[in-house]
């Protein structure tokens, strides 16, 4: 049962009144991990019904990394983000997007990397597109395209690699209302700023999509072109760079997986891997 005045405490493993817990204190101070990558780990602006109510935020300069889209249809296997990192010597690995649970391999939207197609079918309901490996130097090496602001027909030959998903913030920094699915879940989101820095925002504690959109709009740095990558126990973020190792895994989905007990990374079919230059 989800009650707004009660929450689950990981410390005590009990249901406790939220107003008896200590106040949240968001602190958006960046910690430098290595060249081109910075980290914030902070309280969220609002307490979740489950867990520690923390946000993990990565800021990445795309020019400091090489980007790779790895798919199970090309490599004939699924692995955890740690295993994908070990296989390809990646420094950062995360979900490339939501995949069809019925087959466990195919992205729910269009996905290709160079000549390999994971899913040839363009999903007209998904209006965000990750783009990597530009055809020429006129385009940034990593982008998140808003297909309401520029048509798919106008951009689909600018890059060699694409992964389609759902928008959360549009190209003008305006929020998208998620009215069809009012569920709370662990979550991973990617977004850009006006200097084309890349951000990954992770929360294990569940929030609704609209709550996460509001959090991003209230950050002291302005984001646009936010794309939803994954929610629930499949949600994965792994970082190993310099002296830092981060292992962030999701769990909770209201109704379908209402538990905070997931303790291991799930094997994923499709991931984005970053390798420091």
C-alpha positions in Angstrom: 0.0 0.0 0.0 1.3 3.4 -0.9 0.5 6.2 1.5 2.1 9.6 1.1 2.7 10.1 4.8 4.5 6.9 5.3 7.8 5.5 3.9 10.0 2.5 4.0 13.3 2.9 6.0 16.2 0.8 4.7 17.9 1.4 8.0 15.2 -0.1 10.2 13.4 -2.3 7.6 10.1 -1.0 8.8 7.3 1.3 7.7 7.7 4.6 9.5 6.0 8.0 9.3 7.9 10.2 6.8 7.5 13.3 9.0 9.6 11.6 11.7 12.6 11.2 9.4 15.3 13.8 9.2 14.8 16.7 6.6 16.2 16.3 3.1 19.0 18.7 2.2 19.8 18.7 -1.6 23.4 19.7 -2.2 24.4 20.2 -5.9 28.1 20.5 -5.3 30.1 18.8 -8.1 33.0 16.3 -7.3 35.5 15.9 -10.1 36.1 12.2 -10.8 38.5 12.5 -13.8 38.9 14.7 -16.9 35.5 15.3 -18.4 33.4 13.6 -15.7 31.9 15.0 -12.5 29.6 13.6 -9.8 26.8 14.8 -7.5 25.3 12.5 -4.9 22.6 14.3 -3.0 19.3 14.2 -1.3 16.4 14.5 -3.7 14.2 17.6 -3.2 11.3 15.4 -2.0 11.3 12.3 0.2 10.3 9.0 -1.6 8.0 6.4 -0.2 10.9 3.9 -0.3 14.6 4.0 0.4 17.1 6.8 1.0 15.6 9.4 -1.4 19.0 10.0 -3.0 19.9 11.2 -6.5 23.1 10.4 -8.3 24.0 12.8 -11.1 26.9 12.4 -13.6 28.0 15.3 -15.8 30.1 14.2 -18.8 32.0 16.1 -21.5 31.3 14.0 -24.6 34.7 15.1 -26.1 36.5 13.3 -23.2 35.1 9.9 -24.0 34.4 7.5 -26.9 30.8 6.2 -27.0 29.7 2.7 -27.9 26.2 1.2 -28.3 26.4 -2.6 -27.5 23.5 -4.8 -28.4 22.6 -8.4 -27.6 21.5 -9.0 -31.2 25.0 -8.2 -32.4 27.0 -9.9 -29.7 24.6 -12.8 -29.1 24.6 -12.4 -25.3 23.2 -10.3 -22.4 25.4 -9.2 -19.5 25.3 -7.0 -16.5 26.8 -3.5 -16.8 29.8 -4.7 -14.8 30.4 -7.6 -17.2 29.9 -5.3 -20.2 32.5 -2.9 -18.7 35.0 -5.8 -18.2 34.5 -7.1 -21.7 35.1 -3.8 -23.4 37.2 -1.9 -20.9 34.5 0.7 -20.5 34.7 3.3 -17.7 30.9 4.0 -17.6 28.0 1.7 -18.6 24.3 2.2 -18.4 21.0 1.2 -20.0 20.6 2.2 -23.7 16.8 2.2 -23.4 13.8 0.1 -22.5 13.6 -3.3 -24.2 10.8 -5.7 -25.0 10.5 -8.1 -22.0 8.7 -10.7 -24.3 12.0 -11.4 -26.2 14.5 -9.7 -23.9 16.6 -8.4 -26.7 14.9 -5.7 -28.8 14.7 -2.0 -27.9 11.2 -0.7 -27.8 12.1 1.9 -30.3 14.4 2.2 -33.3 18.0 1.1 -32.6 21.0 0.7 -34.8 24.7 0.9 -34.6 26.6 1.4 -37.8 25.4 -1.5 -40.1 23.7 -3.5 -37.3 20.0 -3.1 -36.5 18.6 -4.1 -33.2 15.2 -2.8 -34.1 14.5 -1.4 -37.6 11.0 -0.1 -36.6 10.6 3.6 -35.8 8.2 4.1 -32.9 6.0 7.1 -33.7 5.1 7.5 -30.0 8.8 7.9 -28.9 10.0 11.4 -29.7 13.5 11.3 -28.3 16.5 9.8 -30.1 20.1 9.3 -28.8 22.6 9.8 -31.6 26.2 8.9 -31.6 29.1 8.5 -34.1 28.4 11.5 -36.4 28.9 11.1 -40.1 30.9 14.4 -40.2 32.3 17.0 -37.9 29.4 19.3 -38.3 27.4 17.4 -35.7 28.3 16.8 -32.0 29.8 13.4 -31.2 26.9 12.6 -28.9 23.4 14.2 -29.1 19.9 13.7 -27.8 17.4 14.7 -30.5 13.9 16.0 -30.0 11.9 14.7 -32.9 9.2 17.4 -32.3 11.9 20.1 -32.9 13.5 18.4 -35.9 12.0 15.7 -38.1 13.4 12.2 -38.2 13.7 12.5 -42.0 16.0 15.5 -41.6 18.4 13.9 -39.1 18.4 10.1 -39.8 21.5 10.2 -41.9 23.6 12.5 -39.7 24.8 9.7 -37.4 25.8 6.0 -37.6 24.2 5.1 -34.2 20.7 5.7 -32.8 18.6 4.6 -29.9 15.0 5.8 -29.6 13.1 6.5 -26.3 10.6 8.8 -24.6 11.0 12.5 -23.9 10.8 14.0 -20.4 12.1 17.5 -21.2 11.9 19.0 -24.7 14.5 20.9 -26.8 13.4 24.2 -25.2 13.8 23.0 -21.7 10.0 22.6 -21.2 8.5 19.7 -19.3 6.5 16.9 -20.9 3.5 15.7 -18.8 3.4 11.9 -18.3 -0.4 11.4 -17.8 -0.9 7.9 -19.1 1.4 6.1 -16.6 1.2 7.5 -13.0 3.6 4.9 -11.5 6.6 5.4 -9.3 9.8 3.5 -9.9 13.6 3.5 -9.7 14.8 5.5 -12.7 17.6 6.5 -15.0 17.4 9.5 -17.3 19.8 11.2 -19.7 19.8 14.9 -20.6 21.9 17.7 -22.1 22.7 21.3 -21.2 23.1 24.2 -23.6 26.9 23.5 -23.9 26.1 19.9 -25.0 27.4 18.3 -21.7 25.7 15.0 -21.0 24.0 14.3 -17.7 22.8 10.9 -16.3 20.4 11.1 -13.4 19.8 8.0 -11.3 17.5 7.3 -8.4 16.9 3.9 -6.7 14.2 5.4 -4.5 11.0 5.5 -6.6 9.5 8.7 -7.9 6.9 9.3 -10.6 8.0 10.5 -14.0 6.5 13.9 -13.4 8.3 14.2 -10.0 11.6 13.4 -11.7 10.9 16.0 -14.4 10.2 18.6 -11.7 13.5 17.7 -10.0 15.4 18.2 -13.2 13.7 21.6 -13.9 14.7 22.7 -10.4 18.4 21.8 -10.6 20.7 24.8 -10.5 21.9 23.9 -14.1 19.5 24.1 -17.0 18.7 20.8 -18.8 17.0 20.1 -22.1 16.3 17.1 -24.3 15.9 14.7 -21.4 15.2 11.0 -22.4 13.9 8.2 -20.2 16.2 5.3 -20.3 14.8 2.7 -17.8 12.9 2.1 -14.6 12.7 -0.6 -12.0 15.1 -3.4 -11.3 16.6 -3.3 -14.8 17.9 0.2 -14.1 21.7 0.1 -14.0 24.6 2.6 -13.8 28.2 1.6 -13.4 31.3 3.8 -13.1 34.9 2.8 -12.7 37.3 5.7 -13.3 40.3 6.9 -11.3 39.8 6.0 -7.7 36.0 5.9 -8.0 33.7 2.9 -8.5 30.0 3.4 -8.5 27.4 0.6 -8.7 23.9 1.9 -8.9 21.0 -0.6 -9.4 17.3 0.0 -9.3 14.5 -2.0 -7.8 11.0 -0.6 -7.1 8.1 -0.3 -9.6 4.7 0.4 -8.1 2.1 -2.3 -8.9 4.4 -4.6 -10.9 7.5 -4.9 -8.7 6.7 -3.1 -5.4 9.9 -4.1 -3.5 13.2 -2.5 -2.6 14.9 -5.9 -2.2 16.8 -6.2 -5.6 20.4 -6.6 -4.7 22.1 -7.4 -8.0 22.4 -6.0 -11.5 20.2 -7.6 -14.1 21.7 -8.9 -17.3 20.9 -6.3 -20.0 20.7 -6.7 -23.8 21.5 -3.2 -24.8 23.9 -0.7 -23.1 25.8 2.4 -23.8 29.5 2.2 -22.8 31.9 5.1 -22.4 35.7 4.8 -22.6 37.9 7.7 -21.4 40.3 9.0 -24.0 
